[in-house]
Amino acid sequence: MWFVATWAREQATHETLANTYRMFAASDRLSEAFDEVKEKLEEEGEEASISVPADLEEKVNAKLSEKPDISWHHAVRLIVEPDATNDEDDDDDGSEIEDDEDLSDIDE
């Protein structure tokens, strides 16, 4: 294991390290900006002003029929943003959303 770690460490050029540093720095800046905007929207009550389609369940079922290998939450994501990535494990806290997640506490 020591050999692999040493080899990998020696392979990282200054350019690679600099690019990686820039990527992480930019990611941190974007995360901070997102948190600020999210907090502002929550204060303004923007979530309540988002209208949910009356036929959302039909749209989800249609999307699941079209793409039977995706989960219901990914179907909703694709309805909101049709160009969304196929990475359905992409969650802001890194956790995965389970299909059998209890949603009984959500107001309808």
N, C-alpha and C positions, 0 to 999 in steps of 0.2 A: 504494500500500500504506500509506503514512504516513497518508493521509486516512482510510482504513478503521480503522486502529488508533486514531487520535485520536478518531474518531466513536464507536467502541465504548467507549473509555475514558470518554468524556463521558456515555455512556448509563447507566453503572453508578451506581445511586443508593447512598446510604449503607446503606439497608435491604438491597439486593441484595448489597453487599459484606459486610455483617454476616452475612447468612444463609449466604453462601458460606464465610466464615471459620468459622462454627459447624459447617458440614457437614464441612469438612476437619479441624477439631479433633476432632470426634466420630469421624470415620473413623480418625484416628490413635490415639485412645483405644481404639477397638474392636480395631484391629490389635494393639496392645500387649497387650490382655487376651487375645485369641486366642492370641498367641504364648506367653503365660504358661501358659494352659490346655493348649495343645498340648505344651509342654515337660513339664508335670506328667504328662500322660497317657503320654508316651513313657517317662518315668522309671518309671512304674508298670506299664509293659508292657500298657497297655490295648488296643493294636492287636491283640495276640495273642489277646485274649479276645473279639474280635468274630468271631462264627461266620458263615461263608460258607455260604449255602444249597447243599445238594448238587446241586440242580437249577438252579444259576445259569446254566449255558449254555443250557438250555431256556428259561429266563425271558428271557434276552437275545435269543434268536432270536425268541421270541414278541413281545417289545417291538419288535424290528426289523421284524417282519411287520406289526405294528399301525401303526408309524410308519417307513416305509422311507426317509424323508428324514433321519433322525438317524444319528449315528455310534454305534459299539458302546459307546464310553465314556459317551456321553449316555444310552444305554439302561441301562447299569449305574447311572448317577446317578438315573434315574427309578425304578429298582427299589428303590434305597436310600431315596429321597425322592420319592414320586409327585407331590408338589406343587412340585418343583424348577422353576426358571425355564427358559425355552426358550433362554437364552443359553448355548450349549454352549462358547463361548470364554471363559467366566468361570473363570479360573484364578488362584490367589492370587499368582502372580508375573507375571501379565499375558501369559504365553506361551500359544500355542495348542498343544493336544495333537493330534498328527498321527495319523490312522487307521492308518498303516503303522508306527507306533512299535514298536521292537523290545522285546518283552516277555520275551525268552528268559531273562533273568537273574532273573526273579521265581520264587520258590519256590512250588510248587503244594501 
